[in-house]
């Protein structure tokens, strides 16, 4: 129904309950978000009538007048104006503006204000990888958190290691296990100990992915598009970081466990167990692997491998008392344990390769500037699709090399 005046809308809604009024207001807001061809002026008239009808209901039951929740499209009176560099990316208005921009939908004045402040803040950042396009923006904080959360729940090394969001080229101190205290002989001097503190400095390397979806995405709701975007970013950006945490060993990209120099010969620097190419790892090899890790790092350590290695090598392995060393743990919904240490499954690890170490403290990745998304409607004009480019600045590396040991088959190297 179309209303020409506020009075006409008020007279129609004045006998409706507040629940009915709120339901209709939500319907109007949904129409505005999903249909760019609606009559904004007519809907403003209807919203005003609904707001007055609700106020009239409140007065009838002698409640103090409350501030109307039905904001006119195009009105700034009821809109927050406290956006600043500290909270704009966390605001609901910026989130709404971000996704509307990606979907080429119209913004309200409040959303436009939040988006402009976000763009200005992005341009001030040290690692300026934002383009000047109006369709390029930093991913909202809420959405980025969902991407990281989903990556962690999927499993793998990235779900176990440390996550930083610090500027590049800054050394961050990280504590390492120190020697224990000693018994003191009365009146005897005690020499002070120089505590060794490891530090980690992250560089800034680019991760980029371009994906396309049909132009009909413009009709998607914000929540539906956000869910799609979370899936895509988890699959591309976070998967790239996870791979680097394990296999990264070259310049101009994140480094991982394979950047460590693995020494198989017995001695003070030995940190690896090599299995002959024609043999299969046994219980004694696993014991040797666990023994190579210093006790200070073994507190909280886990064993990582891929699914094939778990079931081909460890599933039927027995100790000297003929007991299985791998114990499944369905109660806690985890993979299980080997010799009491939790198992981590990551298919980015090669076959017949096992890492043992403290991933939670001494393996890390850095995502200092979040993720930016840019939309392009020109590059795939003939195909009728919209291209989206995800760009992130990231790095990864082991913080302390001696916090990890490795067992591998000679043929796997």
Phi, psi and omega in degrees: 000136182253130181252136180270334181225160177295321181299320179297318178293319179298315181298328180287322187262355190296338179259008178276153176283163179298326179296319178293321179296316180296322178298316180293321179297320178295322177298318179295316179299322178294320178299318182294323182287328189254345184231109183281354182262008181288160179275098183299318183298316180294320179291327175298318179299316181294318178298321178296317177297321178295317179299317179292324178294321178293318178299321179296320177297319180296320180293327181295326181262016174058042172263148176298145181296128179253160181290130184295139178268000182261094184277131178295139174289121183101355180258144180247004188295318184262012186264139175294141182235026185258024179295138173211180186297337184278332186234359187296320182289343179267350186284150177292329180293320178292319179301313179297317180295321180301309184287326176296322179294317179297328181266004179060042176255161183286144179259148169283162179304322180293317178296322179297319179296314180297319182294319180296319178295320178297319179295319179296321179294321180297321181292338181277347185294150183299311178272084187277091178248018176272135176277174182275000181295143178290344183261017179245131183202159178286138179299135178303147183303317181300318181290319178299318178299323179292323178298311181295319180298317180293321178299322180288324181285337178294330179106188181091180183299323184296337177279352183250334189276177180276144178243126178248157172220063186242156178299150179288159176068018177247126181280125179251120180288140178228125182291145177237160180303135180249171180289154182286163175289162181238159176292143186250130174275128186307134176074004179265142180289147178242125180287140178285154181249131175275107183287131178271122180243122178283156177224154180232134178236120182264141172266180180240107179243148184271138169241126184225140178216134177245127177225153186236145173224163183297151179297342179291354176300339178301336181270357179289150174285163181299316182295321180293319180291323178297317179299319178296316182295321178300316179298316182294315183291324177295320183288330184256298185294308184290328177294323177296318178295318180299317178298319180293326179299337180256306191257354182299122183206023179231172180284162175064025172200167181298151179253159182220204183298330180284356174278350177282141176279114183267123182249117184266343182282144181297138180157183184295333183261005182296129178221017182214152175241122180257133177258135180302148185296336181257013182239170177240139180301142180237183182301318181297325179292321179293318177300318178297318179301311182296324182291337182287338182275129180297147187302322182299329180272340183286344176289108183092006181286155178225162180252126184243140179196176175269173186295322181296318180295321180301311186274333180277330185251313191264335189300321180256009183286135181243151175275188184292341178264013178066030176255142179294137180273342176261122180243115177292150184228068182293339181298317180268006180058031176252174182295312183144193183224149173239118183054032177088356180260132180300148181258136176244129180255127177216118184284358172280351175275138182290164177295144178061028176239132181227132174248141177229123181177182182263084182293325186295332183253328193237015170229129190213159170228157182234131178231079193289329188242017181070209181232135176254147179237133176233135180254141178226129178251001182266323188295331180241039184303316184288339183267348180070031178238165177249129178268135175240130180248121175262131181226128180225148171258123186211167174202159178211154178183156168288134180281317178230115184297324185286359177277005183222145173229165187218145170236134183211158175271141184303325181286347181274351181274000000 
